[in-house]
C-alpha cells in the first residue's frame, strides 16, 4: 500500500489575506499591498509557507473587488502593479509562495469588454456576455426577465439595459455581468488577461472563484420553485457543475501550464461549494488535469438554510462531523486531493459558529478547532485573524454592515415586510451569526486606539478604517498581545502548524479516516492511518470534546496503549483506552 503522491502544495499551510483589511501602510483607511509586504516576517513566525490574496485588481468595489474592471491593473487604493511585483519577489525570497484570486465567472460593468458589449446588439463582443430579450411586458409596460432566477445576493438575476432593450445575466451583484463561457474567443481572452498576465509575473497559483458556475444549463430554463414567497428562485441545478464545466477546466489548466517556466507546477484550488462525489473526483483527479483541489461547503453550510443564508437552522454535532468528512472522504486512496478550512472571507468566525465565544471558553475552544484542523487530511488554510481566535462582531446594528449581500436582502425584506416585522428580526439574528463582515474587520495588530494598529498612526492621526474594527482588540485579541503571551491562541497555532509538519505522514497525508461513535452529541472521535514510510505504519486517534462539560471517551481498542503527541491542554505522556476529556479539550494520540 502506498500513500498519496507528495507535493509542496499538499503540505502547504496557506494563509488567506483580505487586502482591504490586512494592513494599511499609507493611512487612508484601507489595507494595501505594501502593508502585506511589511508582514512577511509574521507569516514566517507563524509557519505559513503560502499566502492567498483576495482580489486586488482595479474595481468599482460593488462587491469588494470581486467586480473587476481591469484584470491587469492593481486597484490604486491597494497600490501599483510595481507594489504587487515587489510583494511577489520578496515573498519568494522569504520562501513563501503567492496564490491570487481568479474571478472569471463575471466582471464589472465598467470593464471595457462589457462596455463594448452593451453598446449595441451587433457589437463583436455582444456574445461575450449573456444577453436575452424580455419574456414580455407587464401591464405597466415593465419588461419581464427571461426566467425566474434569483441573484445569489437577492432579487432577479437579470438587469435591464435601456440602450439595447435586453437583459444581461448577473448571478451576483447587479453590476457583475456573467461571462458567456460558450464563446471560444471570450475564453481565450479571459484566460490571458486574468491569469496569463499574473503567471508571467511570477504568481504560483490561483484560488478559482465560483469554479462550478461557468457552464449554465442549455436554454436557461426556469428554476424549481423552492421559495413560494418570492418571485425569484434559487438557480442551483441550472448553474452549478453544468454540462461543459469539466471541459472548460481542462482547457484552462492546459493554458496555465503553457505559461509556466520549465519545472514549475501550477497550484489551483477551486471554489466549487456543492457537488456529488463523482464530480469532486473529476475536478481534482491528477489524471483528469483540472484543479489541484477544491473547497466544499458541506461543513460551513451546516445550520444555514440552503435557499436563504440568513435563516438559522438547528443542527447537531453529527451533522457538522459528516460535513467535515465530506471535504476529504471522496479523495481517499485516489489521485485526488482535499482542503482543510473553517474560515474564509465569506464565512463568519469559526469560534462563534463551532466553538464557544464566551470569555470563559473562547481561547480553549479556538485551540480545539486548531487541533481538529491540523489532524485532517488535505491542504491547510488559515484565514487572517483565525490564528488569534477572533470572534464575530457583537451587538452590531444592521446599518453597520457593509456587505452588499446584507444590504440587498435587508432592502428586500424592508420593502416587503417593514423594519419592525418578524421577518426583519429573524434576518437580523441570521446576520449576527452568518454575515461575511464578521471576517472582514481590519486585522487587529495591537491594542492601540482607535484602529487596533491597522494603520501607520494611532490617536487622532489615524484614518478611519473602511469597516469598523472588532471591539475585541481591547480584550487581548490582537497580534502584539498574543505574541507576548506563550499561552495565546496565536502561539498555539504556531505550535500546531509545527506539529502538523513534523508528523505530516499521518496529519497531512493520512488515509482511511473512520469515525468512532459518530452519533455522540459531544465527542468527535476518529482514526486514520499514515501511508507507508519505509516499512512503518502508524495509526492516529483523535479525541475531541465539543462541549463545556467533561466527557468520558474510550478508544476502539480496549487493550491499546495511547501516546499523546498533541493537545490543547497540558499533554500527558500516555493514556489508557478509557479517559475523560476536559471541556473543549482535544487530544491527538498515536496508537501503540
N, C-alpha and C positions, 0 to 999 in steps of 0.2 A: 504494500500500500504506500502511496506517496501523497504528500500534501500538495496544496496549490503552488503553482509556479511563483517564485518570489520576484517582486518588482518594487522599485522605490516608492511608487505611488500607492501600493498596498500598505506599506509600512509607515507612510507619512502621517504626521499629525498636522492637520490643516486648520488654520486659524482664519475665520471669516471676518472681514473688515467691512463695515458700513461707512464709506468715506465721509459722508456728511457729519457723522457723529463720532469719529475716532479721535482726531486731534487737529485743533485749529492752530496753524502756525502764524497766521497774519492778522489775527484779531478782527475777523469780520463775522464771527458767529457761526461759521461753517468749517467743518473739518476739511482737510485738503491732502494732496499727495505729498508735499514736503513734510506734513505732520506725520504721515505714515513712515516716511523715510527716517524721521527722527527717533522712531521707536523700534528700530530693528534690533537693538540690544535687548529690548524687553522680550521680543519673540525668542531670542536665543536663550535668555534666562528661563523662560517657561518651558523650553524644549520643543518649540514649534519649528518645523523644517519646511513648511509650505504656507503661503498666505493666499487667500482667495479674496479679491477685491470686487465688491459690488460695482455697478456701473458708474464710471467717472467720465463718460462721454458727453459731448455737448447736447443739451436738452433744455426744453422749457420747463421741465420739472413738474409736469402734471402728476406724474407717478414716481417721484423721487429718482429720476434718471432712467427709469425703465421705458421712457418715451424718448427715443434717441433721434436727434435731428442731424447728427453728423458722427458716424462711427469712427472717423479718423482724426477726431479733434477732442481734446480734453475740455470739459466744461470750465470756462475761465475761473469760476469760483474755486474749483479744485486745483487750479494751477495751469501749467502749459504742457504740451507734448514733451518738451525737454525735461520737465519735472518727472514725468512718467518714465521716460527712458533712464533717467538717473536713478529712480527708485528700483527699476528692474536690475540695473547694473550693480547697485550697492547691495541689493538683496542677494544676488548671485555671488557676490564677493563674500557675503556672510554665510553662504551655504544654504540659502533659503530660496525655494522655488516660488514662482509667481503665476497664479492662476487668475484669470479675469472672467467677468460675466460676458456671455454671448447671448444677446437679446435679439432674436431673429424671427419670432412669430409676428412681430409688429414693430412699428417705428413711431415717430411723432408725425403729426400732420404738418409740422414745419420742416420735415425732411424734404430735400429738393426733389426726390423721386415722387413723393406724394403730391407736391405742389404741381409737378408736371401732370401727374395722373388725373388730378381733379380739374385741370384747366379745360378739358374738352373730352367728349366721348371718343374722339378719334386720335387722341394723343398716343404716341407709340408706347408710353408707359401706363396707359389706362389699365391694361390687363395685369399689371404688376400688383394690383390690389383687388379686393373682391367687391365689385360694384353690382348692384341689382336694381331693377326698376321697382316701383311700389306695387304692392299686391292690388292696390286700388286706392280709393279715396273715401274718407268717411263723409257723413252728412254735412260736416262743416268745411269740407274740401281739404282736409288734412291728409297727407299721404300715409298709407298704411305700410309698415315694414314688410319685407319679403317673407319672413317667418316669425315664429313666436319665441325665438331665442332670447334669453336674458344675457346681459353682460355679467361677468363674474363680480363686477363692482356695483351691480344693481341697475334696473331699468332695461330698456331694449338694447340689444347688441348691434343695432343699426342706427346710423346717423344720416340725416337727410342733408343733401347738398343742393342748394338752390341753383347754383350755376349750371349744373348738368342734369338736374331733376332726377337724380338717382340716390340710392342709399349706399354707404360703404359699411362693411362689417368691422366691428371692433369688439373682440371678446372681453377686453378690459376697459380702460377709461375711454371717454368719448373722443379724445384726440390721440388715440393709439390705434390707427388702422391696421388690420391684419394684412400681411403679405399674401399674395396668391402663389403658393408654392407649386401649383400646377404649371406655372410659366417657367420654362427652362432658362430663358435669358435672365429673369429675375434671380433665380437661384445662383447662377454663375456670378452675377454682380454682387449679390448679397454675401456669398462666401468670401469673395476677395476683399470687399470693403470692411466687413465686420470682423473677419478672422484673419485673413491673409496679411493685412496691414500690421496687425499686432504680433503675429507669428514671425514676421520678418524683422520685428523689433525685439524679439527675444523672449516673449512670454512662453511659459512651459505647458500651458493647457487652458481649458475652458470649463467653467460651470455653464451648462447649456440651459438657458431659461425656458420654461414651459416646453420641454423637449418632446412631449407627446401630442402637441396640438397642431402640427404643421399640415397634416393631411386630414382635411374635413371630409365627411361622408358625401358621396356624389349626390348632387341635386339639392343639398342643403334643406332637407325636409323639416317640418315642424318637430319640435322636441315633445317627448311624452309629458303630459300634464302631471307634475308632481306637487305643485303648489296651486290648488284651486282658487286661492285668494289673490292670485297675481295674474296679470295679463301675459307676463313673460316667464318662460320656463327654462330651467337649468339644461343646457345643451351638452351634457356629458358624453353620452354614447355617440352623438353626432360629430363631436370634435376631437375626442381623445383616442389616440392609438389607431388612427384611421388606416385606410386601405394601402396607402403608399408610404407610410411613416418609416418603415424599415429600409425601404429603397432609398429614401431621402437621407437617412443617417449613414448608410453605406457610402453614398455618393459624397456626402460632406466629409466623412472620415478620410476617404481617399484624397480629397482636396487638401485636408490638413497635412497629411503625410507628404504630399508633394512639395509643401512649403518648408519642410524641416531640413536642417543640415544633416549630413550623414551621421548616423549613430545616435541621434536624438529621438526619443519616443514621446509621442503626444499623450497627454493625460486629459481625459474628459469625464465629467460627471453630469448626468442629465437629470433635470427636474421632471420626472415622469409622473410622480404622485400616486396614481391609481392604475393598476394593471394586473391581469392574471399572471400566474407563474410562468406560463409558456412565453408570454410576451416579455416578462422580465428577463428570462434567459436569452431570448433573441436579442434584446437590446444590449446585453452585457457579455455575451459569449465572445471570447477571443477569436474563435473560428468565424463568427459572423462579421466581425470588423465594423461594429457600430460605435459603441461607447465603452469606456473603461468600467464604469459603474453608474449607479443611479440613486436618486433619493425616492424612497417610497414613503407615503404619508400615513400608512395604516396606524402607526402608534401615535403620531402627533394629532391625528384627527379624532382620536377617541374622546368622547364627551362633547363633540360638536355635531350639530345637525348637518348632514352632508349637503343639504339644499340651502341652508342659511347658517352661515358660520357662527352668528351671534346668538343662536338658540342653544342654550346649555342643556345637555342631556346627562343623566346619571350614568356612571359606568363603574364596573368592578375592576379590581386589580387584575383579574384573569383576562379581561378584555385588553388591557394595556400590554400584558405579557404576550398575548397572542399577536398583537400588533407589532411589537418589537421583533418577535421571532420572524414575522413575515418579511422583515427587511433583509434577512440573510439566509433563511432556510432554503429558499429556492436555489441558492448557489452552492449548496453543499455537494462536495465531490464532483464539481463540474469545472468547466473552464471560464465560468462567470465569477464576478466579484461583487461585493456589497459595501454599504456605508454604515457608519455608526454616528448618529447625531440625535440630539434632543432639542436643540435651539437653532434658529436662524433668523434672518431679518423679517420673515413672515410669521414667526411664531412668538407667543409670549414667553415669559421666563419659566424654565423648567422647574425651578424650586417651588414656584407658586402653583404650577399645574400638577406636578407629580411628587413633590416633596411636601414640606411643611414650612411656610414662610414666616411663622411666628418667631418672635425673638428667642424663644426657648430652643426651638429645633431647626432654625434656618441653617446654621453652619453645618451641623451634623448631617442633615438631610441633603444639603448640597454636596457634601463629601460622599454620601451614599450613592448619589447619582453618578459621581465621578467613578466610583468603584464599579458600578454597573457598566458604564460605558467602556472602560478600558478592558473589561472582561469579554466584550462581544467581538465577534469576528467581522472584519471589514476595515476600511479606512476611517480613521477617527477625525471628526470635525468638532471644533470648539468655536462658538460664536462669541464675539467680543463682549466682555462683562460676565459671561458664564463662569469664567475661571475665578471670579470674585464672589460667586454665589448671589448675583444680583437677583432681585425680585421684581414683580410687577409694580407699576406706579399705583399708589394708594390714594383714594379719595379724589380722583380727578373728575371734574365735570365733563360732560360730553363736548362742550365747546373748547376744551383744552387739547383734544385730539386733533392731529394734523392730517392723518391718513385719509386719502381720497376715498377709500372704501368705506370708512366710518362716516365721512361727511355725506357721501351719496346716499347711503342707506338710511341715515338719520333723516335726510330731507324727504325721502320717500315715505317713511313712517309718519313724519310730522305732517305732511300734506294729507295722508290718508286717514290718520287716527288722531293726530294732535299731540302736543307736548306732554299733556297730563294723562295720557292714555296708559292702560295696562301694557299695551304693545311697546310703548316707548320705555316703560320701566324695565321690562324684560330685556329689551335691546341694550339698555344701559348696563344691566347686570352682565350681559354677554360681552359687551365691550370691555368691561372691567377685568374680565378673565382672558379674552382672546385677542384683543386688539394688537395689531402689529407694532403700534407705537411703544408698547412695553419693552420692546427690544431695540428701539431706535433712539432712546435718550442719549445725549452726549456721554461719552466714556468718562467715568469718574477717576481722574488721575490722582486726586488728593482731596483733603477736606477743606481746601481753600475756598473762601467765599468770593463771589457768589456763584462761580461756574464750575466748581469741583476740579479746577486745574485744566479744564478743557482748552482754554485759550492761553496765549502767552502772558496775559496780565490778569491780576486779581483786582479786587476792590472796585472803585468807580471807573477805572480804566478798562475793565473787562467788557468786551462786547457781549450783547445778549445772545445766547445760543439760539439757533433756528428752532429748536424744540426744547422745552423745559428739561432741566436736569432732574433725575430721580432724587428725591429728598434724602434717600438712604446714604448718600455720600457723607452726611454729617454723623452717621451712626457707625462709621468704620468700614463701610463697603466702598473702598477706593483703593487704588493700587499702592499709593505711598504707605498707608497704614498697614495694609496686608503684607507688604514686603517686609515690614519690620516685625511682624508677628509670626513666629515659627509655626504656630498652630492655625494660621489663617486658611481659608478655602484656597486662596491663590497658591500658597506654598504646598498645600496638599495636592493640588492639581499638578504642580511641578514634579512632586514625588510620584504621582500616579502615572504620568507620562513616562518617567524614567523606568518605572516598574514594567510598563507595557513593552517598552523597547528591550528591556532585559530578558523578558520571557515571551518574546514575540512568537516563538514556535507554537505556543498554545493560546496566547491572548490575541495576537493579530491573525494567525493562520489556523487556529483550531477549527476542527470539523466535528461532525456528528453530534451537534447540540441536542440535548434531551432535557425536557422539563422533568421535575420531580414534584409530585403533589401540586399540579398546576392549578387545582381548584382552591388552594389555600387563599383566604381573603387578605392575609397579611404578608405571607412569605413568598419570596421569589427565589426558588431553588432550581439550579440547573447544573449539568455537567457537559463537558466537551473534551474531545481528545486532541492532543497535539499530533501533527503529522510526524512521520518518522524522521528522526535526526540521527543518522547512523543506524544503530540497532535499538535506540532508546525510544520509548513512547511514554507519554505522561497523560494522566487524567487530571483535569481540574474540576473542582466542585465549588460552586458559588452559593453562599447562603446570605440572603439579603432580607432585612425586616423593614417593610414599608408601613410601619405604624409607630405610634408614640407609646406603645406598650411593650414590655419584654415578651418575647415569643420563643417557645421551645422549638427546636428543629432536630431532625435526625437525618442521617445520611442514607443513601440506598444500600450501603454495605455495613451490616451490623458489626463485623469484626475488623473493619478497616481502621488504619491509623491515618489521621489527617495532619498535615503540616501546613499551618497558615503562613502565607507569604505576603499577604497584604490585607489591609482593612482600614476602616475609618475610626476605630477606637484602638487603644494600645494593643499591639499584636502579641498573642500568646504563642509559645513555641509549638504546641501541638494541641490536638483536641480529640476527644473520643467521638464515637459515632452519634452520640446524643449530647446536646448542649443547649444553652439559652442565649439568644441574641438580645442585646440591649435595644432600646428604642432607636429606630432609624440606623441600625448597625448593619454593616456589610462586611463579610469576610470571604477571602479567596484562599482556597486550600489546594495543595497537591495531595493526591491520594496515594498512599504507600501500600 
